[in-house]
Amino acid sequence: MVPLMSSSQKSRPAQSPYSARTQQNPAPRPSAKSPAPAPAPAPQIPAPQLPTHPGITISRRAADRLLAGHVWVYRSEVEAISPAERPAGLAPVYDRRGTLFGTALFNPDSEITLRLLAAEELPDEAAFLALLQQRLRRAIGRRKAQLAAGHSACRLVFSEADALPGIIADKYGDLIILQLASKVLDTAAVRAAIVAVLVAELAPATILERPSPRIRELEQLSAPPSAVLYAQGDPLTHSTFALNGLLFRFDAEAGQKTGAFLDQRENYAAAARHAHGQALDICTYQGGFALHLAQVCPRVTGVDISRAALEVAELNLAANYSALAASEVDWIEANAFDLLRDWSDAGNAYDTIVLDPPAFAKSKRALEGALRGYKELNLRALKMLRPGGVLVTHSCSHHVSLADFTEVVRAAAADARRRVRLLERRGAASDHPVILNIPETEYLKCLILEVD
């Protein structure tokens, strides 16, 4: 144990016996003939260690993240690039000690500069394409049971969650939509390799590439129009697909993301299991929740700010007329915040309310405002629910954690003076797998609550 020092002891510098003796017997002053002492040598500053390997050297922080199972390295975590003008492409990744982490997709223009692809160094493009095809077949194999169960739509590839960073593929009936989100993947060889597997495994009528303008801006890619990558005869641009026994329309030339919200497939069915009475679906988009609620509720109102989305919702309603004829369904074009404020102040009441807003927090800076928005929506909805009513509430912002979202709903319940009982806590559908080492894959939160 090291003894503690008092404040008086700390104020006196320690002296060695040698220093005490030299003070008592000072050395004689050198004579004029004595040679001047040699100047002390200047401290040597070690030259920076340049990488001795061609590739990317990352910081310790980034190395720790990769060791924990994540696959992203940000621009600020790249310490050296060799050669210095290395273009986008496959690159070996090393830590400061020269330990190889594997091969990554490298894009110097992206904030996510590296996306680790393999734990070894891939020797050439042929090995990369073979690995890509192997993982693509594996991802499709995981979804075939779902497709065999009567659903003709699902997410076939979910990027990092399927060990295929930068690749998203969705199936809507006979139409497959492909999205590439990395400059490294923006090649004819990659497209040909992906199409070959999709055709062999699923025999679609058409494969379209539909770029995301936002992702392409972040990756500093060009934004070409949607392209036909494969077609049997005339290419399809729209399709009708089955989900939970209902029919939905998909139009490749409209809509959000790559199309319909397939991640809510299992939550649609869960909401219908608990719903009853008069129902309200806020941010209905193309009627996903509303039509599922209409299977069990005599009256359903769907609200969205987009007229174009509601027009598709009406087409979806018409396609399911025979199955939903017993329910009255109507659509309202309105801002969700304004409508809920007016209706809750007016005393409107419902038995079931679904809240499925868009992502409020697309960055960490937007988190505080997002939490306020979620609280306002949930507060208004809770005030409008009759005793015994059901609230199905969501957040699809990955920057909002499940704990944060749950606390927001709890606080809203307290402010509304309502007691809520948790019936189910849910996430995205199984075709959007969660990788525990990559928190960004667990973005969708769903709480199903009973309100006293």
C-alpha positions in Angstrom: 0.0 0.0 0.0 1.3 3.4 -0.9 1.3 5.8 2.2 -0.8 8.9 1.8 0.9 12.3 2.0 -0.3 15.2 3.9 -0.8 18.6 2.2 2.3 19.9 4.0 4.4 17.0 2.7 3.1 17.5 -0.8 4.3 21.1 -0.7 7.9 20.2 -0.1 9.8 18.6 -3.0 11.6 15.4 -2.1 15.5 15.6 -2.1 18.0 12.8 -2.5 21.0 12.6 -0.1 23.2 13.4 -3.0 21.3 16.7 -3.7 21.6 17.6 0.0 25.4 17.1 0.0 25.9 19.2 -3.1 24.0 22.1 -1.5 26.2 21.9 1.6 29.5 21.7 -0.3 29.0 23.6 -3.6 31.3 22.7 -6.4 34.1 25.2 -7.1 33.4 27.7 -9.9 35.3 26.7 -13.1 38.2 28.9 -14.0 38.4 30.9 -17.2 40.7 28.2 -18.7 38.2 25.4 -18.0 36.4 24.3 -21.2 32.8 25.2 -21.6 30.4 22.2 -21.0 29.1 20.6 -24.2 25.5 21.5 -25.0 22.9 18.9 -24.2 21.8 16.9 -27.3 18.4 18.0 -28.8 15.6 15.5 -28.0 15.0 13.0 -30.8 11.4 13.1 -32.2 10.6 9.7 -33.7 9.6 9.8 -37.3 6.0 8.7 -37.9 5.7 5.0 -38.7 4.3 4.6 -42.2 2.5 1.4 -43.1 4.7 -1.2 -44.7 1.7 -2.9 -46.3 -0.6 -1.8 -49.1 -4.0 -1.2 -47.4 -5.9 0.8 -44.8 -4.6 1.3 -41.2 -7.3 2.1 -38.7 -7.3 3.5 -35.2 -7.5 1.5 -32.0 -11.1 2.6 -31.5 -12.1 1.2 -34.9 -10.1 -1.9 -34.3 -11.9 -2.5 -31.0 -15.3 -2.1 -32.8 -14.3 -4.6 -35.4 -13.1 -7.1 -32.8 -16.5 -6.7 -31.1 -18.2 -7.8 -34.3 -19.2 -4.6 -36.0 -18.2 -4.0 -39.6 -18.1 -0.2 -40.0 -15.1 2.2 -39.8 -15.7 5.9 -40.1 -13.6 8.4 -42.0 -12.2 9.9 -38.8 -10.9 6.5 -37.7 -8.7 5.9 -40.8 -5.1 6.6 -39.9 -3.2 5.7 -43.1 -4.1 4.8 -46.7 -1.5 3.1 -48.9 -1.1 4.0 -51.6 -2.2 7.5 -50.6 -4.4 8.0 -53.7 -6.1 4.6 -53.4 -9.5 4.7 -55.2 -12.7 3.1 -54.0 -12.6 -0.7 -54.1 -11.7 -3.8 -52.1 -8.9 -3.1 -49.5 -7.1 -5.0 -46.8 -7.6 -3.5 -43.3 -4.9 -3.4 -40.6 -4.6 -2.1 -37.1 -1.6 0.0 -35.9 0.5 -3.1 -35.2 0.0 -4.4 -38.7 -2.5 -7.1 -37.8 -4.8 -7.9 -40.7 -8.5 -7.7 -39.9 -9.6 -8.7 -43.4 -11.0 -7.2 -46.6 -13.4 -4.3 -46.7 -15.4 -2.2 -49.1 -13.4 1.0 -49.2 -14.9 4.3 -50.3 -12.8 7.4 -49.4 -15.7 9.7 -50.2 -18.1 8.1 -47.7 -18.4 8.9 -44.0 -18.5 5.1 -43.5 -15.2 4.6 -45.2 -14.8 0.9 -44.6 -17.4 -1.9 -44.5 -15.7 -5.1 -43.5 -16.6 -7.9 -45.8 -14.4 -10.9 -45.0 -12.0 -11.9 -42.2 -9.3 -12.7 -44.7 -7.6 -10.9 -47.6 -9.5 -11.7 -50.8 -6.9 -12.4 -53.5 -8.9 -10.9 -56.5 -12.2 -9.9 -57.9 -13.2 -13.5 -58.8 -12.9 -14.5 -55.1 -15.0 -11.4 -54.1 -17.8 -12.3 -56.6 -17.8 -15.9 -55.5 -18.1 -14.9 -51.8 -20.9 -12.5 -52.7 -22.9 -15.2 -54.6 -22.4 -17.7 -51.8 -23.8 -15.3 -49.2 -26.6 -14.2 -51.5 -27.7 -17.9 -51.9 -27.6 -18.3 -48.1 -29.7 -15.2 -47.5 -32.3 -16.3 -50.0 -32.3 -19.8 -48.4 -33.3 -18.3 -45.0 -36.4 -16.7 -46.6 -37.7 -19.5 -48.7 -39.8 -20.9 -45.8 -41.5 -17.6 -45.5 -42.2 -17.5 -49.2 -43.6 -21.0 -49.1 -46.0 -20.0 -46.3 -48.1 -18.0 -48.7 -46.3 -14.6 -48.6 -45.1 -13.6 -52.0 -43.1 -10.6 -50.7 -40.2 -10.3 -48.4 -36.8 -8.7 -48.0 -34.3 -11.1 -49.6 -31.1 -9.4 -48.5 -30.7 -7.0 -45.6 -27.2 -5.5 -46.1 -24.9 -6.0 -43.1 -27.4 -8.2 -41.4 -26.9 -10.8 -44.1 -23.1 -10.2 -44.3 -23.6 -8.4 -47.6 -22.9 -4.8 -46.8 -24.4 -2.3 -49.1 -26.9 -4.7 -50.8 -30.6 -4.7 -50.3 -33.0 -6.8 -52.3 -36.8 -7.0 -52.0 -39.2 -9.4 -53.7 -42.8 -8.3 -54.6 -44.5 -11.2 -56.4 -42.6 -11.6 -59.7 -40.7 -8.4 -59.3 -37.4 -8.0 -57.5 -36.0 -4.6 -56.5 -32.3 -4.3 -56.0 -30.5 -1.4 -54.2 -26.7 -1.0 -54.2 -25.4 1.4 -51.5 -21.6 1.4 -52.0 -19.4 2.7 -54.7 -17.5 -0.6 -54.7 -20.6 -2.4 -55.7 -21.4 0.0 -58.6 -19.9 -2.3 -61.3 -21.3 -4.4 -64.1 -19.6 -7.5 -62.7 -21.3 -7.2 -59.3 -24.7 -6.7 -60.9 -24.2 -9.7 -63.2 -23.2 -11.9 -60.2 -26.3 -10.8 -58.2 -28.7 -11.2 -61.1 -27.4 -14.7 -61.8 -28.2 -15.9 -58.3 -31.6 -14.2 -58.1 -32.7 -15.8 -61.4 -31.4 -19.2 -60.5 -33.0 -19.3 -57.1 -36.3 -17.4 -57.6 -37.0 -17.2 -61.4 -38.5 -13.6 -61.2 -40.1 -12.0 -64.2 -38.2 -8.7 -63.7 -35.2 -7.4 -61.7 -35.0 -3.7 -61.3 -32.3 -1.6 -59.7 -33.8 1.3 -57.8 -31.2 3.6 -56.3 -31.8 5.5 -53.1 -31.1 9.2 -53.7 -30.2 9.8 -50.0 -27.7 6.9 -49.8 -26.2 7.8 -53.1 -25.6 11.3 -51.9 -23.9 10.0 -48.7 -21.8 7.7 -50.8 -21.2 10.4 -53.4 -22.5 8.2 -56.2 -24.3 9.3 -59.3 -28.1 9.0 -59.2 -29.1 7.2 -62.4 -32.7 6.3 -63.2 -34.0 2.9 -62.2 -32.6 0.3 -64.6 -33.9 -3.0 -65.8 -31.3 -5.6 -64.9 -33.3 -8.6 -66.1 -36.7 -9.3 -67.7 -38.6 -12.2 -69.1 -40.4 -10.4 -72.0 -41.6 -6.9 -71.2 -40.2 -5.7 -67.9 -42.6 -5.2 -65.0 -42.8 -1.9 -63.2 -45.6 -2.8 -60.8 -46.8 -5.9 -59.1 -49.4 -7.3 -56.7 -48.2 -9.4 -53.8 -49.7 -11.3 -50.9 -49.0 -10.5 -47.3 -50.8 -12.2 -44.4 -53.6 -13.2 -46.7 -54.2 -9.7 -48.1 -53.2 -8.3 -51.5 -51.1 -5.2 -51.9 -50.0 -3.2 -54.9 -46.3 -2.3 -55.5 -45.3 0.4 -58.0 -41.6 0.6 -58.7 -41.9 4.2 -60.0 -43.4 5.5 -56.7 -43.2 5.0 -53.0 -40.7 5.2 -50.2 -37.5 3.1 -49.5 -37.5 0.3 -52.1 -41.3 0.0 -51.8 -43.7 -1.3 -49.2 -42.9 -1.6 -45.6 -42.1 -5.3 -45.5 -40.5 -4.9 -42.0 -44.0 -4.5 -40.5 -45.4 -7.8 -41.9 -45.5 -9.6 -38.5 -46.5 -6.5 -36.6 -49.5 -6.1 -39.0 -50.7 -9.5 -37.9 -50.0 -8.8 -34.2 -52.0 -5.6 -34.3 -54.9 -7.4 -35.8 -54.8 -10.0 -33.0 -55.4 -7.3 -30.4 -57.5 -4.7 -32.3 -61.2 -4.2 -31.7 -63.9 -1.7 -32.1 -63.4 1.6 -33.9 -59.8 1.9 -35.1 -57.5 4.8 -36.2 -54.3 4.2 -38.2 -52.0 7.2 -38.0 -49.3 7.5 -40.8 -51.0 4.7 -42.7 -48.9 5.2 -45.8 -50.5 2.7 -48.3 -52.9 1.2 -45.7 -50.8 -1.6 -44.3 -52.1 -1.5 -40.7 -55.5 -0.1 -41.7 -56.4 -3.1 -43.9 -55.2 -5.6 -41.4 -57.3 -3.9 -38.7 -60.3 -3.9 -41.1 -60.3 -7.7 -40.8 -61.5 -7.4 -37.2 -62.7 -3.8 -36.7 -66.1 -2.6 -38.0 -64.8 0.9 -38.8 -61.2 2.0 -39.6 -59.8 5.4 -40.5 -56.4 5.7 -42.1 -54.5 9.1 -41.9 -51.5 10.2 -44.0 -50.1 13.4 -45.2 -49.4 12.0 -48.7 -52.3 12.0 -51.1 -50.3 9.7 -53.5 -49.9 7.1 -50.7 -53.6 7.2 -49.9 -54.5 6.7 -53.5 -52.5 3.5 -53.4 -54.2 2.6 -50.1 -57.5 2.9 -51.8 -56.4 0.6 -54.6 -55.2 -1.9 -51.9 -58.6 -1.7 -50.3 -60.4 -2.4 -53.6 -58.1 -5.4 -54.2 -59.3 -6.9 -50.8 -63.0 -5.9 -51.1 -64.4 -9.3 -50.7 -62.3 -10.0 -47.5 -63.0 -6.6 -45.9 -66.6 -5.9 -47.0 -67.9 -6.1 -43.5 -65.7 -3.1 -42.4 -66.1 0.6 -43.3 -62.7 2.1 -44.2 -62.0 5.7 -45.0 -58.9 7.8 -45.6 -58.0 11.3 -44.4 -55.2 13.4 -45.8 -53.8 15.4 -42.9 -50.8 16.2 -40.8 -50.7 13.7 -37.9 -49.7 16.1 -35.2 -52.3 18.7 -36.1 -55.1 16.1 -36.5 -54.4 14.3 -33.2 -54.2 17.6 -31.3 -57.5 18.8 -32.7 -59.3 15.5 -32.2 -58.0 14.9 -28.7 -59.0 18.4 -27.7 -62.4 17.8 -29.2 -62.8 14.5 -27.2 -62.8 12.1 -30.1 -62.5 8.5 -28.9 -61.3 5.2 -30.4 -60.8 1.6 -29.3 -57.6 0.9 -31.2 -55.0 3.4 -32.4 -51.9 2.6 -34.4 -49.0 5.1 -34.6 -46.4 4.3 -37.3 -44.6 7.6 -38.0 -41.5 8.0 -40.2 -38.1 8.1 -38.6 -37.9 11.3 -36.6 -34.2 10.9 -35.7 -32.0 10.4 -38.8 -29.0 11.6 -36.9 -27.9 11.8 -33.2 -28.3 15.5 -33.4 -32.0 15.1 -34.0 -32.6 12.7 -31.1 -33.9 15.3 -28.6 -36.5 16.6 -31.1 -37.5 13.1 -32.1 -38.2 12.1 -28.5 -40.5 15.2 -28.1 -42.3 14.2 -31.3 -42.9 10.7 -30.2 -44.1 11.8 -26.8 -46.6 14.3 -28.4 -48.1 11.6 -30.7 -48.4 9.0 -27.9 -49.8 11.5 -25.5 -52.6 12.6 -27.9 -53.4 9.0 -28.8 -53.5 7.9 -25.1 -56.0 10.7 -24.4 -58.3 9.4 -27.2 -58.4 5.7 -26.2 -61.4 4.4 -24.5 -60.8 2.2 -21.3 -59.7 -1.2 -22.5 -58.4 0.3 -25.7 -55.2 -0.8 -27.6 -52.3 1.3 -28.6 -49.9 -0.1 -31.2 -47.0 2.4 -31.3 -43.7 2.4 -33.2 -40.3 4.0 -33.7 -38.2 3.2 -36.8 -35.3 5.5 -35.7 -32.3 3.5 -34.9 -30.9 6.4 -32.9 -33.8 6.0 -30.5 -33.1 3.0 -28.3 -35.9 0.7 -27.1 -35.2 2.0 -23.6 -35.6 5.6 -24.7 -38.8 4.9 -26.7 -40.3 2.9 -23.8 -39.6 5.8 -21.4 -41.2 8.3 -23.8 -44.4 6.2 -23.9 -44.3 5.8 -20.2 -44.0 9.5 -19.7 -46.8 10.2 -22.1 -49.0 7.7 -20.2 -48.2 9.5 -16.9 -49.1 12.9 -18.4 -52.3 11.5 -19.9 -53.2 10.0 -16.5 -53.6 6.6 -18.1 -52.4 3.2 -16.8 -51.0 1.1 -19.6 -50.3 -2.6 -19.7 -47.6 -4.1 -22.0 -49.1 -6.8 -24.2 -46.2 -7.3 -26.6 -42.8 -5.8 -27.3 -41.8 -6.4 -30.9 -39.3 -5.5 -33.6 -39.0 -5.9 -37.4 -40.1 -9.0 -39.3 -37.9 -12.1 -39.4 -36.7 -11.2 -42.9 -35.0 -8.2 -41.4 -32.7 -10.1 -39.0 -31.0 -8.4 -36.0 -27.3 -8.8 -35.5 -26.5 -8.1 -31.8 -23.0 -6.9 -32.7 -24.4 -4.3 -35.1 -27.0 -2.3 -33.2 -28.1 -0.4 -36.3 -29.9 -3.6 -37.5 -32.3 -3.3 -34.6 -34.0 -0.1 -35.7 -37.7 -0.9 -35.5 -39.4 -0.9 -32.1 -43.1 -1.8 -31.5 -45.0 -1.7 -28.3 -48.6 -3.1 -28.1 -50.3 -1.7 -25.0 -53.7 -2.0 -23.3 -54.9 1.2 -21.8 -57.1 1.3 -18.6 
